């Protein structure tokens, strides 16, 4: 799936938000691999997820925020 603001595998804030909100499994896998390759990307994910975890029904954001907090605890 082509996501807005995603070019050359560069995950901008908008691209991360788009992958979380609309992405399929393959898109999540690419984001996961990018996180493993560049742990600095975890802070961008936190910035995207933080405002969305207020909503208890935003399960995708909760899932990814919990993953990043556990995997990349600083």
PDB file of N, H, CA, C and O in Angstrom:
ATOM      1  N   UNK A   1       0.853  -1.180   0.000  1.00  0.00           N
ATOM      2  CA  UNK A   1       0.000   0.000   0.000  1.00  0.00           C
ATOM      3  C   UNK A   1       0.892   1.235   0.000  1.00  0.00           C
ATOM      4  O   UNK A   1       1.833   1.321   0.789  1.00  0.00           O
ATOM      5  N   UNK A   2       0.612   2.163  -0.855  1.00  0.00           N
ATOM      6  H   UNK A   2      -0.152   2.093  -1.496  1.00  0.00           H
ATOM      7  CA  UNK A   2       1.354   3.414  -0.859  1.00  0.00           C
ATOM      8  C   UNK A   2       0.737   4.358   0.151  1.00  0.00           C
ATOM      9  O   UNK A   2      -0.474   4.578   0.158  1.00  0.00           O
ATOM     10  N   UNK A   3       1.570   4.904   0.990  1.00  0.00           N
ATOM     11  H   UNK A   3       2.554   4.725   0.984  1.00  0.00           H
ATOM     12  CA  UNK A   3       1.091   5.804   2.029  1.00  0.00           C
ATOM     13  C   UNK A   3       1.541   7.219   1.727  1.00  0.00           C
ATOM     14  O   UNK A   3       2.609   7.452   1.162  1.00  0.00           O
ATOM     15  N   UNK A   4       0.706   8.138   2.113  1.00  0.00           N
ATOM     16  H   UNK A   4      -0.162   7.949   2.571  1.00  0.00           H
ATOM     17  CA  UNK A   4       1.040   9.535   1.871  1.00  0.00           C
ATOM     18  C   UNK A   4       2.302   9.892   2.643  1.00  0.00           C
ATOM     19  O   UNK A   4       2.541   9.379   3.736  1.00  0.00           O
ATOM     20  N   UNK A   5       3.081  10.750   2.080  1.00  0.00           N
ATOM     21  H   UNK A   5       2.886  11.167   1.193  1.00  0.00           H
ATOM     22  CA  UNK A   5       4.296  11.266   2.713  1.00  0.00           C
ATOM     23  C   UNK A   5       5.366  10.193   2.923  1.00  0.00           C
ATOM     24  O   UNK A   5       6.316  10.425   3.670  1.00  0.00           O
ATOM     25  N   UNK A   6       5.241   9.037   2.291  1.00  0.00           N
ATOM     26  H   UNK A   6       4.469   8.848   1.684  1.00  0.00           H
ATOM     27  CA  UNK A   6       6.233   7.988   2.460  1.00  0.00           C
ATOM     28  C   UNK A   6       6.967   7.808   1.141  1.00  0.00           C
ATOM     29  O   UNK A   6       6.421   7.308   0.157  1.00  0.00           O
ATOM     30  N   UNK A   7       8.217   8.232   1.157  1.00  0.00           N
ATOM     31  H   UNK A   7       8.660   8.638   1.956  1.00  0.00           H
ATOM     32  CA  UNK A   7       9.011   8.067  -0.052  1.00  0.00           C
ATOM     33  C   UNK A   7      10.410   7.601   0.330  1.00  0.00           C
ATOM     34  O   UNK A   7      10.980   8.057   1.321  1.00  0.00           O
ATOM     35  N   UNK A   8      10.946   6.700  -0.456  1.00  0.00           N
ATOM     36  H   UNK A   8      10.483   6.330  -1.262  1.00  0.00           H
ATOM     37  CA  UNK A   8      12.286   6.166  -0.229  1.00  0.00           C
ATOM     38  C   UNK A   8      12.445   5.572   1.162  1.00  0.00           C
ATOM     39  O   UNK A   8      13.505   5.690   1.777  1.00  0.00           O
ATOM     40  N   UNK A   9      11.386   4.931   1.657  1.00  0.00           N
ATOM     41  H   UNK A   9      10.525   4.836   1.157  1.00  0.00           H
ATOM     42  CA  UNK A   9      11.430   4.279   2.961  1.00  0.00           C
ATOM     43  C   UNK A   9      11.731   5.238   4.109  1.00  0.00           C
ATOM     44  O   UNK A   9      12.180   4.813   5.173  1.00  0.00           O
ATOM     45  N   UNK A  10      11.488   6.512   3.899  1.00  0.00           N
ATOM     46  H   UNK A  10      11.123   6.857   3.034  1.00  0.00           H
ATOM     47  CA  UNK A  10      11.696   7.505   4.955  1.00  0.00           C
ATOM     48  C   UNK A  10      10.396   7.652   5.728  1.00  0.00           C
ATOM     49  O   UNK A  10       9.372   8.046   5.169  1.00  0.00           O
ATOM     50  N   UNK A  11      10.440   7.341   6.994  1.00  0.00           N
ATOM     51  H   UNK A  11      11.272   7.021   7.448  1.00  0.00           H
ATOM     52  CA  UNK A  11       9.235   7.402   7.815  1.00  0.00           C
ATOM     53  C   UNK A  11       9.145   8.757   8.510  1.00  0.00           C
ATOM     54  O   UNK A  11       9.761   8.981   9.552  1.00  0.00           O
ATOM     55  N   UNK A  12       8.374   9.644   7.919  1.00  0.00           N
ATOM     56  H   UNK A  12       7.873   9.463   7.073  1.00  0.00           H
ATOM     57  CA  UNK A  12       8.106  10.937   8.545  1.00  0.00           C
ATOM     58  C   UNK A  12       6.996  10.738   9.578  1.00  0.00           C
ATOM     59  O   UNK A  12       6.396   9.666   9.654  1.00  0.00           O
ATOM     60  N   UNK A  13       6.730  11.767  10.363  1.00  0.00           N
ATOM     61  H   UNK A  13       7.217  12.638  10.301  1.00  0.00           H
ATOM     62  CA  UNK A  13       5.648  11.712  11.341  1.00  0.00           C
ATOM     63  C   UNK A  13       4.319  11.391  10.638  1.00  0.00           C
ATOM     64  O   UNK A  13       3.556  10.540  11.096  1.00  0.00           O
ATOM     65  N   UNK A  14       4.056  12.072   9.537  1.00  0.00           N
ATOM     66  H   UNK A  14       4.676  12.763   9.165  1.00  0.00           H
ATOM     67  CA  UNK A  14       2.803  11.848   8.803  1.00  0.00           C
ATOM     68  C   UNK A  14       2.736  10.435   8.234  1.00  0.00           C
ATOM     69  O   UNK A  14       1.672   9.817   8.237  1.00  0.00           O
ATOM     70  N   UNK A  15       3.852   9.925   7.750  1.00  0.00           N
ATOM     71  H   UNK A  15       4.717  10.428   7.747  1.00  0.00           H
ATOM     72  CA  UNK A  15       3.867   8.572   7.190  1.00  0.00           C
ATOM     73  C   UNK A  15       3.628   7.532   8.275  1.00  0.00           C
ATOM     74  O   UNK A  15       2.904   6.561   8.055  1.00  0.00           O
ATOM     75  N   UNK A  16       4.229   7.727   9.445  1.00  0.00           N
ATOM     76  H   UNK A  16       4.817   8.516   9.624  1.00  0.00           H
ATOM     77  CA  UNK A  16       4.015   6.799  10.555  1.00  0.00           C
ATOM     78  C   UNK A  16       2.543   6.794  10.954  1.00  0.00           C
ATOM     79  O   UNK A  16       1.953   5.734  11.162  1.00  0.00           O
ATOM     80  N   UNK A  17       1.962   7.969  11.058  1.00  0.00           N
ATOM     81  H   UNK A  17       2.442   8.830  10.889  1.00  0.00           H
ATOM     82  CA  UNK A  17       0.542   8.071  11.411  1.00  0.00           C
ATOM     83  C   UNK A  17      -0.321   7.372  10.370  1.00  0.00           C
ATOM     84  O   UNK A  17      -1.284   6.690  10.719  1.00  0.00           O
ATOM     85  N   UNK A  18       0.011   7.534   9.114  1.00  0.00           N
ATOM     86  H   UNK A  18       0.793   8.089   8.830  1.00  0.00           H
ATOM     87  CA  UNK A  18      -0.752   6.905   8.043  1.00  0.00           C
ATOM     88  C   UNK A  18      -0.641   5.386   8.097  1.00  0.00           C
ATOM     89  O   UNK A  18      -1.635   4.687   7.904  1.00  0.00           O
ATOM     90  N   UNK A  19       0.555   4.871   8.356  1.00  0.00           N
ATOM     91  H   UNK A  19       1.363   5.440   8.512  1.00  0.00           H
ATOM     92  CA  UNK A  19       0.749   3.426   8.449  1.00  0.00           C
ATOM     93  C   UNK A  19      -0.055   2.868   9.623  1.00  0.00           C
ATOM     94  O   UNK A  19      -0.714   1.836   9.494  1.00  0.00           O
ATOM     95  N   UNK A  20       0.001   3.551  10.768  1.00  0.00           N
ATOM     96  H   UNK A  20       0.536   4.389  10.874  1.00  0.00           H
ATOM     97  CA  UNK A  20      -0.735   3.067  11.938  1.00  0.00           C
ATOM     98  C   UNK A  20      -2.242   3.093  11.670  1.00  0.00           C
ATOM     99  O   UNK A  20      -2.935   2.116  11.954  1.00  0.00           O
ATOM    100  N   UNK A  21      -2.742   4.175  11.138  1.00  0.00           N
ATOM    101  H   UNK A  21      -2.179   4.969  10.907  1.00  0.00           H
ATOM    102  CA  UNK A  21      -4.185   4.338  10.953  1.00  0.00           C
ATOM    103  C   UNK A  21      -4.743   3.491   9.819  1.00  0.00           C
ATOM    104  O   UNK A  21      -5.842   2.951   9.941  1.00  0.00           O
ATOM    105  N   UNK A  22      -4.002   3.362   8.710  1.00  0.00           N
ATOM    106  H   UNK A  22      -3.109   3.800   8.610  1.00  0.00           H
ATOM    107  CA  UNK A  22      -4.570   2.729   7.527  1.00  0.00           C
ATOM    108  C   UNK A  22      -3.787   1.542   6.990  1.00  0.00           C
ATOM    109  O   UNK A  22      -4.199   0.900   6.024  1.00  0.00           O
ATOM    110  N   UNK A  23      -2.655   1.255   7.621  1.00  0.00           N
ATOM    111  H   UNK A  23      -2.320   1.776   8.406  1.00  0.00           H
ATOM    112  CA  UNK A  23      -1.759   0.245   7.078  1.00  0.00           C
ATOM    113  C   UNK A  23      -2.267  -1.177   7.219  1.00  0.00           C
ATOM    114  O   UNK A  23      -3.087  -1.498   8.078  1.00  0.00           O
ATOM    115  N   UNK A  24      -1.750  -2.003   6.348  1.00  0.00           N
ATOM    116  H   UNK A  24      -1.083  -1.742   5.650  1.00  0.00           H
ATOM    117  CA  UNK A  24      -2.019  -3.438   6.401  1.00  0.00           C
ATOM    118  C   UNK A  24      -0.845  -4.116   7.096  1.00  0.00           C
ATOM    119  O   UNK A  24       0.111  -3.458   7.506  1.00  0.00           O
ATOM    120  N   UNK A  25      -0.926  -5.412   7.222  1.00  0.00           N
ATOM    121  H   UNK A  25      -1.703  -5.946   6.889  1.00  0.00           H
ATOM    122  CA  UNK A  25       0.114  -6.166   7.926  1.00  0.00           C
ATOM    123  C   UNK A  25       1.497  -5.929   7.318  1.00  0.00           C
ATOM    124  O   UNK A  25       2.472  -5.766   8.052  1.00  0.00           O
ATOM    125  N   UNK A  26       1.591  -5.910   6.008  1.00  0.00           N
ATOM    126  H   UNK A  26       0.799  -6.043   5.411  1.00  0.00           H
ATOM    127  CA  UNK A  26       2.877  -5.712   5.337  1.00  0.00           C
ATOM    128  C   UNK A  26       3.468  -4.334   5.680  1.00  0.00           C
ATOM    129  O   UNK A  26       4.678  -4.190   5.855  1.00  0.00           O
ATOM    130  N   UNK A  27       2.600  -3.341   5.769  1.00  0.00           N
ATOM    131  H   UNK A  27       1.617  -3.458   5.627  1.00  0.00           H
ATOM    132  CA  UNK A  27       3.048  -1.988   6.098  1.00  0.00           C
ATOM    133  C   UNK A  27       3.567  -1.925   7.529  1.00  0.00           C
ATOM    134  O   UNK A  27       4.572  -1.273   7.809  1.00  0.00           O
ATOM    135  N   UNK A  28       2.871  -2.609   8.426  1.00  0.00           N
ATOM    136  H   UNK A  28       2.054  -3.139   8.198  1.00  0.00           H
ATOM    137  CA  UNK A  28       3.309  -2.665   9.826  1.00  0.00           C
ATOM    138  C   UNK A  28       4.643  -3.394   9.920  1.00  0.00           C
ATOM    139  O   UNK A  28       5.508  -3.012  10.708  1.00  0.00           O
ATOM    140  N   UNK A  29       4.812  -4.441   9.120  1.00  0.00           N
ATOM    141  H   UNK A  29       4.110  -4.752   8.480  1.00  0.00           H
ATOM    142  CA  UNK A  29       6.075  -5.188   9.121  1.00  0.00           C
ATOM    143  C   UNK A  29       7.225  -4.292   8.668  1.00  0.00           C
ATOM    144  O   UNK A  29       8.312  -4.337   9.245  1.00  0.00           O
ATOM    145  N   UNK A  30       6.991  -3.483   7.642  1.00  0.00           N
ATOM    146  H   UNK A  30       6.108  -3.446   7.174  1.00  0.00           H
ATOM    147  CA  UNK A  30       8.035  -2.559   7.182  1.00  0.00           C
ATOM    148  C   UNK A  30       8.374  -1.538   8.255  1.00  0.00           C
ATOM    149  O   UNK A  30       9.542  -1.204   8.451  1.00  0.00           O
ATOM    150  N   UNK A  31       7.360  -1.042   8.951  1.00  0.00           N
ATOM    151  H   UNK A  31       6.411  -1.313   8.792  1.00  0.00           H
ATOM    152  CA  UNK A  31       7.603  -0.098  10.036  1.00  0.00           C
ATOM    153  C   UNK A  31       8.366  -0.779  11.168  1.00  0.00           C
ATOM    154  O   UNK A  31       9.275  -0.185  11.748  1.00  0.00           O
ATOM    155  N   UNK A  32       8.009  -2.005  11.482  1.00  0.00           N
ATOM    156  H   UNK A  32       7.271  -2.488  11.011  1.00  0.00           H
ATOM    157  CA  UNK A  32       8.717  -2.756  12.522  1.00  0.00           C
ATOM    158  C   UNK A  32      10.180  -2.981  12.174  1.00  0.00           C
ATOM    159  O   UNK A  32      11.055  -2.842  13.028  1.00  0.00           O
ATOM    160  N   UNK A  33      10.442  -3.327  10.924  1.00  0.00           N
ATOM    161  H   UNK A  33       9.731  -3.440  10.231  1.00  0.00           H
ATOM    162  CA  UNK A  33      11.834  -3.514  10.486  1.00  0.00           C
ATOM    163  C   UNK A  33      12.603  -2.201  10.526  1.00  0.00           C
ATOM    164  O   UNK A  33      13.780  -2.177  10.888  1.00  0.00           O
ATOM    165  N   UNK A  34      11.943  -1.116  10.157  1.00  0.00           N
ATOM    166  H   UNK A  34      10.988  -1.135   9.863  1.00  0.00           H
ATOM    167  CA  UNK A  34      12.589   0.197  10.217  1.00  0.00           C
ATOM    168  C   UNK A  34      12.915   0.573  11.658  1.00  0.00           C
ATOM    169  O   UNK A  34      13.963   1.160  11.925  1.00  0.00           O
ATOM    170  N   UNK A  35      12.019   0.236  12.590  1.00  0.00           N
ATOM    171  H   UNK A  35      11.167  -0.241  12.373  1.00  0.00           H
ATOM    172  CA  UNK A  35      12.283   0.496  14.011  1.00  0.00           C
ATOM    173  C   UNK A  35      13.490  -0.292  14.500  1.00  0.00           C
ATOM    174  O   UNK A  35      14.316   0.234  15.246  1.00  0.00           O
ATOM    175  N   UNK A  36      13.596  -1.541  14.087  1.00  0.00           N
ATOM    176  H   UNK A  36      12.925  -1.968  13.481  1.00  0.00           H
ATOM    177  CA  UNK A  36      14.734  -2.356  14.503  1.00  0.00           C
ATOM    178  C   UNK A  36      16.037  -1.838  13.906  1.00  0.00           C
ATOM    179  O   UNK A  36      17.082  -1.888  14.555  1.00  0.00           O
ATOM    180  N   UNK A  37      15.979  -1.345  12.681  1.00  0.00           N
ATOM    181  H   UNK A  37      15.130  -1.304  12.154  1.00  0.00           H
ATOM    182  CA  UNK A  37      17.178  -0.825  12.023  1.00  0.00           C
ATOM    183  C   UNK A  37      17.588   0.532  12.569  1.00  0.00           C
ATOM    184  O   UNK A  37      18.774   0.858  12.608  1.00  0.00           O
ATOM    185  N   UNK A  38      16.603   1.325  12.991  1.00  0.00           N
ATOM    186  H   UNK A  38      15.639   1.060  12.959  1.00  0.00           H
ATOM    187  CA  UNK A  38      16.874   2.675  13.498  1.00  0.00           C
ATOM    188  C   UNK A  38      16.062   2.912  14.764  1.00  0.00           C
ATOM    189  O   UNK A  38      14.943   3.421  14.692  1.00  0.00           O
ATOM    190  N   UNK A  39      16.609   2.551  15.929  1.00  0.00           N
ATOM    191  H   UNK A  39      17.518   2.138  15.988  1.00  0.00           H
ATOM    192  CA  UNK A  39      15.864   2.737  17.179  1.00  0.00           C
ATOM    193  C   UNK A  39      15.480   4.192  17.452  1.00  0.00           C
ATOM    194  O   UNK A  39      14.573   4.443  18.246  1.00  0.00           O
ATOM    195  N   UNK A  40      16.139   5.144  16.821  1.00  0.00           N
ATOM    196  H   UNK A  40      16.876   4.941  16.176  1.00  0.00           H
ATOM    197  CA  UNK A  40      15.776   6.555  16.972  1.00  0.00           C
ATOM    198  C   UNK A  40      14.386   6.849  16.428  1.00  0.00           C
ATOM    199  O   UNK A  40      13.775   7.855  16.790  1.00  0.00           O
ATOM    200  N   UNK A  41      13.895   5.992  15.578  1.00  0.00           N
ATOM    201  H   UNK A  41      14.391   5.175  15.285  1.00  0.00           H
ATOM    202  CA  UNK A  41      12.558   6.130  15.015  1.00  0.00           C
ATOM    203  C   UNK A  41      11.482   5.924  16.087  1.00  0.00           C
ATOM    204  O   UNK A  41      10.341   6.355  15.921  1.00  0.00           O
ATOM    205  N   UNK A  42      11.852   5.269  17.176  1.00  0.00           N
ATOM    206  H   UNK A  42      12.779   4.920  17.311  1.00  0.00           H
ATOM    207  CA  UNK A  42      10.894   5.003  18.259  1.00  0.00           C
ATOM    208  C   UNK A  42      10.342   6.304  18.843  1.00  0.00           C
ATOM    209  O   UNK A  42       9.175   6.360  19.232  1.00  0.00           O
ATOM    210  N   UNK A  43      11.161   7.341  18.905  1.00  0.00           N
ATOM    211  H   UNK A  43      12.109   7.296  18.589  1.00  0.00           H
ATOM    212  CA  UNK A  43      10.672   8.614  19.446  1.00  0.00           C
ATOM    213  C   UNK A  43       9.618   9.230  18.533  1.00  0.00           C
ATOM    214  O   UNK A  43       8.671   9.849  19.019  1.00  0.00           O
ATOM    215  N   UNK A  44       9.765   9.072  17.225  1.00  0.00           N
ATOM    216  H   UNK A  44      10.534   8.569  16.831  1.00  0.00           H
ATOM    217  CA  UNK A  44       8.734   9.559  16.298  1.00  0.00           C
ATOM    218  C   UNK A  44       7.426   8.797  16.511  1.00  0.00           C
ATOM    219  O   UNK A  44       6.346   9.386  16.488  1.00  0.00           O
ATOM    220  N   UNK A  45       7.533   7.490  16.717  1.00  0.00           N
ATOM    221  H   UNK A  45       8.411   7.011  16.736  1.00  0.00           H
ATOM    222  CA  UNK A  45       6.339   6.677  16.956  1.00  0.00           C
ATOM    223  C   UNK A  45       5.658   7.130  18.241  1.00  0.00           C
ATOM    224  O   UNK A  45       4.432   7.235  18.291  1.00  0.00           O
ATOM    225  N   UNK A  46       6.441   7.398  19.274  1.00  0.00           N
ATOM    226  H   UNK A  46       7.436   7.313  19.233  1.00  0.00           H
ATOM    227  CA  UNK A  46       5.856   7.895  20.531  1.00  0.00           C
ATOM    228  C   UNK A  46       5.111   9.207  20.302  1.00  0.00           C
ATOM    229  O   UNK A  46       4.015   9.406  20.825  1.00  0.00           O
ATOM    230  N   UNK A  47       5.717  10.107  19.511  1.00  0.00           N
ATOM    231  H   UNK A  47       6.608   9.945  19.086  1.00  0.00           H
ATOM    232  CA  UNK A  47       5.087  11.405  19.238  1.00  0.00           C
ATOM    233  C   UNK A  47       3.763  11.248  18.502  1.00  0.00           C
ATOM    234  O   UNK A  47       2.832  12.024  18.717  1.00  0.00           O
ATOM    235  N   UNK A  48       3.681  10.249  17.640  1.00  0.00           N
ATOM    236  H   UNK A  48       4.438   9.619  17.466  1.00  0.00           H
ATOM    237  CA  UNK A  48       2.437  10.006  16.908  1.00  0.00           C
ATOM    238  C   UNK A  48       1.391   9.357  17.815  1.00  0.00           C
ATOM    239  O   UNK A  48       0.214   9.714  17.770  1.00  0.00           O
ATOM    240  N   UNK A  49       1.821   8.419  18.623  1.00  0.00           N
ATOM    241  H   UNK A  49       2.777   8.129  18.660  1.00  0.00           H
ATOM    242  CA  UNK A  49       0.875   7.640  19.437  1.00  0.00           C
ATOM    243  C   UNK A  49       0.377   8.396  20.662  1.00  0.00           C
ATOM    244  O   UNK A  49      -0.779   8.239  21.052  1.00  0.00           O
ATOM    245  N   UNK A  50       1.221   9.206  21.269  1.00  0.00           N
ATOM    246  H   UNK A  50       2.161   9.334  20.951  1.00  0.00           H
ATOM    247  CA  UNK A  50       0.863   9.858  22.533  1.00  0.00           C
ATOM    248  C   UNK A  50      -0.498  10.558  22.503  1.00  0.00           C
ATOM    249  O   UNK A  50      -1.305  10.320  23.401  1.00  0.00           O
ATOM    250  N   UNK A  51      -0.790  11.402  21.524  1.00  0.00           N
ATOM    251  H   UNK A  51      -0.134  11.595  20.794  1.00  0.00           H
ATOM    252  CA  UNK A  51      -2.099  12.068  21.535  1.00  0.00           C
ATOM    253  C   UNK A  51      -3.271  11.130  21.242  1.00  0.00           C
ATOM    254  O   UNK A  51      -4.414  11.446  21.570  1.00  0.00           O
ATOM    255  N   UNK A  52      -2.994   9.999  20.638  1.00  0.00           N
ATOM    256  H   UNK A  52      -2.065   9.742  20.372  1.00  0.00           H
ATOM    257  CA  UNK A  52      -4.071   9.087  20.242  1.00  0.00           C
ATOM    258  C   UNK A  52      -4.426   8.059  21.302  1.00  0.00           C
ATOM    259  O   UNK A  52      -5.516   7.487  21.256  1.00  0.00           O
ATOM    260  N   UNK A  53      -3.544   7.810  22.246  1.00  0.00           N
ATOM    261  H   UNK A  53      -2.659   8.274  22.283  1.00  0.00           H
ATOM    262  CA  UNK A  53      -3.840   6.785  23.250  1.00  0.00           C
ATOM    263  C   UNK A  53      -4.850   7.263  24.291  1.00  0.00           C
ATOM    264  O   UNK A  53      -5.260   6.491  25.158  1.00  0.00           O
ATOM    265  N   UNK A  54      -5.245   8.513  24.209  1.00  0.00           N
ATOM    266  H   UNK A  54      -4.912   9.139  23.505  1.00  0.00           H
ATOM    267  CA  UNK A  54      -6.318   9.016  25.064  1.00  0.00           C
ATOM    268  C   UNK A  54      -7.622   8.290  24.736  1.00  0.00           C
ATOM    269  O   UNK A  54      -8.452   8.046  25.612  1.00  0.00           O
ATOM    270  N   UNK A  55      -7.784   7.954  23.468  1.00  0.00           N
ATOM    271  H   UNK A  55      -7.110   8.153  22.756  1.00  0.00           H
ATOM    272  CA  UNK A  55      -8.985   7.250  23.006  1.00  0.00           C
ATOM    273  C   UNK A  55      -8.841   5.755  23.303  1.00  0.00           C
ATOM    274  O   UNK A  55      -7.961   5.110  22.735  1.00  0.00           O
ATOM    275  N   UNK A  56      -9.671   5.192  24.166  1.00  0.00           N
ATOM    276  H   UNK A  56     -10.386   5.716  24.628  1.00  0.00           H
ATOM    277  CA  UNK A  56      -9.529   3.772  24.501  1.00  0.00           C
ATOM    278  C   UNK A  56      -9.819   2.834  23.323  1.00  0.00           C
ATOM    279  O   UNK A  56      -9.478   1.652  23.370  1.00  0.00           O
ATOM    280  N   UNK A  57     -10.444   3.359  22.276  1.00  0.00           N
ATOM    281  H   UNK A  57     -10.722   4.319  22.238  1.00  0.00           H
ATOM    282  CA  UNK A  57     -10.751   2.532  21.112  1.00  0.00           C
ATOM    283  C   UNK A  57      -9.692   2.617  20.016  1.00  0.00           C
ATOM    284  O   UNK A  57      -9.825   1.957  18.985  1.00  0.00           O
ATOM    285  N   UNK A  58      -8.664   3.401  20.213  1.00  0.00           N
ATOM    286  H   UNK A  58      -8.556   3.937  21.050  1.00  0.00           H
ATOM    287  CA  UNK A  58      -7.585   3.534  19.224  1.00  0.00           C
ATOM    288  C   UNK A  58      -6.573   2.413  19.456  1.00  0.00           C
ATOM    289  O   UNK A  58      -5.433   2.659  19.849  1.00  0.00           O
ATOM    290  N   UNK A  59      -7.005   1.193  19.209  1.00  0.00           N
ATOM    291  H   UNK A  59      -7.931   0.993  18.889  1.00  0.00           H
ATOM    292  CA  UNK A  59      -6.210   0.021  19.561  1.00  0.00           C
ATOM    293  C   UNK A  59      -4.882  -0.055  18.824  1.00  0.00           C
ATOM    294  O   UNK A  59      -3.889  -0.512  19.389  1.00  0.00           O
ATOM    295  N   UNK A  60      -4.850   0.380  17.585  1.00  0.00           N
ATOM    296  H   UNK A  60      -5.657   0.752  17.126  1.00  0.00           H
ATOM    297  CA  UNK A  60      -3.595   0.327  16.834  1.00  0.00           C
ATOM    298  C   UNK A  60      -2.534   1.211  17.491  1.00  0.00           C
ATOM    299  O   UNK A  60      -1.367   0.830  17.580  1.00  0.00           O
ATOM    300  N   UNK A  61      -2.945   2.382  17.945  1.00  0.00           N
ATOM    301  H   UNK A  61      -3.893   2.691  17.873  1.00  0.00           H
ATOM    302  CA  UNK A  61      -2.012   3.298  18.594  1.00  0.00           C
ATOM    303  C   UNK A  61      -1.571   2.748  19.951  1.00  0.00           C
ATOM    304  O   UNK A  61      -0.402   2.856  20.321  1.00  0.00           O
ATOM    305  N   UNK A  62      -2.510   2.159  20.686  1.00  0.00           N
ATOM    306  H   UNK A  62      -3.460   2.070  20.385  1.00  0.00           H
ATOM    307  CA  UNK A  62      -2.171   1.544  21.972  1.00  0.00           C
ATOM    308  C   UNK A  62      -1.166   0.413  21.777  1.00  0.00           C
ATOM    309  O   UNK A  62      -0.183   0.302  22.510  1.00  0.00           O
ATOM    310  N   UNK A  63      -1.427  -0.419  20.780  1.00  0.00           N
ATOM    311  H   UNK A  63      -2.225  -0.329  20.184  1.00  0.00           H
ATOM    312  CA  UNK A  63      -0.545  -1.548  20.512  1.00  0.00           C
ATOM    313  C   UNK A  63       0.870  -1.074  20.207  1.00  0.00           C
ATOM    314  O   UNK A  63       1.834  -1.552  20.805  1.00  0.00           O
ATOM    315  N   UNK A  64       0.991  -0.140  19.280  1.00  0.00           N
ATOM    316  H   UNK A  64       0.208   0.248  18.794  1.00  0.00           H
ATOM    317  CA  UNK A  64       2.325   0.296  18.878  1.00  0.00           C
ATOM    318  C   UNK A  64       3.030   1.074  19.989  1.00  0.00           C
ATOM    319  O   UNK A  64       4.244   0.951  20.152  1.00  0.00           O
ATOM    320  N   UNK A  65       2.287   1.869  20.749  1.00  0.00           N
ATOM    321  H   UNK A  65       1.301   1.969  20.616  1.00  0.00           H
ATOM    322  CA  UNK A  65       2.889   2.591  21.867  1.00  0.00           C
ATOM    323  C   UNK A  65       3.425   1.606  22.903  1.00  0.00           C
ATOM    324  O   UNK A  65       4.535   1.780  23.406  1.00  0.00           O
ATOM    325  N   UNK A  66       2.651   0.583  23.221  1.00  0.00           N
ATOM    326  H   UNK A  66       1.749   0.442  22.813  1.00  0.00           H
ATOM    327  CA  UNK A  66       3.111  -0.430  24.171  1.00  0.00           C
ATOM    328  C   UNK A  66       4.329  -1.185  23.655  1.00  0.00           C
ATOM    329  O   UNK A  66       5.259  -1.465  24.411  1.00  0.00           O
ATOM    330  N   UNK A  67       4.321  -1.511  22.367  1.00  0.00           N
ATOM    331  H   UNK A  67       3.565  -1.283  21.753  1.00  0.00           H
ATOM    332  CA  UNK A  67       5.469  -2.200  21.768  1.00  0.00           C
ATOM    333  C   UNK A  67       6.731  -1.350  21.875  1.00  0.00           C
ATOM    334  O   UNK A  67       7.783  -1.837  22.289  1.00  0.00           O
ATOM    335  N   UNK A  68       6.619  -0.083  21.503  1.00  0.00           N
ATOM    336  H   UNK A  68       5.764   0.312  21.167  1.00  0.00           H
ATOM    337  CA  UNK A  68       7.791   0.808  21.533  1.00  0.00           C
ATOM    338  C   UNK A  68       8.267   1.022  22.968  1.00  0.00           C
ATOM    339  O   UNK A  68       9.470   1.033  23.226  1.00  0.00           O
ATOM    340  N   UNK A  69       7.330   1.192  23.903  1.00  0.00           N
ATOM    341  H   UNK A  69       6.352   1.183  23.693  1.00  0.00           H
ATOM    342  CA  UNK A  69       7.715   1.401  25.297  1.00  0.00           C
ATOM    343  C   UNK A  69       8.448   0.169  25.855  1.00  0.00           C
ATOM    344  O   UNK A  69       9.425   0.310  26.591  1.00  0.00           O
ATOM    345  N   UNK A  70       7.983  -1.016  25.510  1.00  0.00           N
ATOM    346  H   UNK A  70       7.189  -1.130  24.912  1.00  0.00           H
ATOM    347  CA  UNK A  70       8.632  -2.239  26.005  1.00  0.00           C
ATOM    348  C   UNK A  70       9.967  -2.506  25.305  1.00  0.00           C
ATOM    349  O   UNK A  70      10.970  -2.814  25.949  1.00  0.00           O
ATOM    350  N   UNK A  71       9.959  -2.386  24.004  1.00  0.00           N
ATOM    351  H   UNK A  71       9.144  -2.136  23.481  1.00  0.00           H
ATOM    352  CA  UNK A  71      11.137  -2.757  23.209  1.00  0.00           C
ATOM    353  C   UNK A  71      12.257  -1.717  23.279  1.00  0.00           C
ATOM    354  O   UNK A  71      13.436  -2.069  23.304  1.00  0.00           O
ATOM    355  N   UNK A  72      11.888  -0.454  23.311  1.00  0.00           N
ATOM    356  H   UNK A  72      10.930  -0.168  23.291  1.00  0.00           H
ATOM    357  CA  UNK A  72      12.878   0.619  23.240  1.00  0.00           C
ATOM    358  C   UNK A  72      12.841   1.512  24.481  1.00  0.00           C
ATOM    359  O   UNK A  72      12.969   2.733  24.381  1.00  0.00           O
ATOM    360  N   UNK A  73      12.666   0.901  25.632  1.00  0.00           N
ATOM    361  H   UNK A  73      12.562  -0.090  25.713  1.00  0.00           H
ATOM    362  CA  UNK A  73      12.635   1.667  26.886  1.00  0.00           C
ATOM    363  C   UNK A  73      13.971   2.373  27.071  1.00  0.00           C
ATOM    364  O   UNK A  73      15.043   1.783  26.938  1.00  0.00           O
ATOM    365  N   UNK A  74      13.859   3.666  27.384  1.00  0.00           N
ATOM    366  H   UNK A  74      12.988   4.145  27.492  1.00  0.00           H
ATOM    367  CA  UNK A  74      15.106   4.427  27.559  1.00  0.00           C
ATOM    368  C   UNK A  74      15.221   4.988  28.947  1.00  0.00           C
ATOM    369  O   UNK A  74      16.207   5.654  29.264  1.00  0.00           O
TER     370      UNK A  74
END
